[in-house]
C-alpha cells in the first residue's frame, strides 16, 4: 500500500522559512512525478512545485518561484519543499502528491499558517 507521510508544518511569521518533508512507503518516489500542492482557505488546490519522474528537474508556479525549492532524496525516498521568505498569502494546507501510475496518491496535508 502506497502512503505519503508529510511533516514539518506549523506556524511561521512573515519573512520566515520552513521545510516540509514527504516520505513515501510502499513505492519508490523515483518512478513518480512528485509534486507539492497547496489549498488556501476558500480556494482550490493548486500545484506549487513538481519534480518530473526519473529527473531532477523541478518546476514552480509563478507565485513561489525564487522563494520555494523542491528537492528529492532517492536514498531516503523523500521529497522536500524548502520555503523561504514566507508571506501571509502562503497560508495554506500543503499536500504531497505522486502522479503517473493509477491511482495517484496524496499525503494527509500539513497546515502552514503564516501570521504575524
Secondary structure, 3 states (H helix, E strand, C coil): CCEEEEECCCCECCCCCEEEEEEEECCCHHHCEEEEEEECCCCCCEEEEEECCCCCCEEECCCCECCEEEEEECCCCEEEEEECCCCHHHCEEEEEEEECCCCCEECCCEEECECC
